[in-house]
Amino acid sequence: MKTIMSLLLTVCVALPAMADSRLVTTSAQGSVESVPDIAIVSGQVQVEAETAREATRQAQRQLEKVVNYILAKGVAKQDLNAATVRVHPKWHYPRNKPREIVGFQASAPFTATLRDLDKLGEVYGDLPKAGATDLGETRFDFSDREALELKAIADATLEARKRAQASVAALGNSLGEVHSIQVNTRWQQPPAPMMMRTAEASFASAAPKVNVGNHTITASVTASFTIQ
């Protein structure tokens, strides 16, 4: 997996009035760019029927087809989440009359984690054929995301300390112990190549090729050190 490191740095020196509490505070931002190797596909099945029971039955049957299709594509059971069916009445509001139920709508969401991105285009494109009525935005993730985050944090922390040492050395002092440290991580994802769509005939076309591209994980570190 190709990884690119970059650092954005700022330095702030704080010298409180109390000599025994002089501090230098530095901030550093480390970034790791890497190509995701996991895709999360989501969607739902939705049906309408005259009764709640019939709507539930049809939704369950349609969801089962979707689940079987996803499993047949090599997705592990633990990477597939198919929620229970939700049923809502459909109301009609005639003028000057009480509202009345004219049917029921049943929906069941599902989420599948693909660990082989080569299958993403085919799976996404064929889900409507399997019974999905709506597809959500495809999200991406890293199998080694924790390691990438820790790398960005470590590099930003070391750089923050190095900058603090440089600033106090210029004043003829030395760097003491860490007084406080704050860490935040952020994941910058480019616009998803597959946005929310309703299943239509356009899905019958050939499966699209997916170019995931680099995603960026950023760690921001702010550290305060005593000045000796």
Order of alpha helices (4+ residues) and beta strands (2+ residues): beta-beta-beta-alpha-beta-beta-beta-alpha-beta-beta-alpha-beta-beta-beta
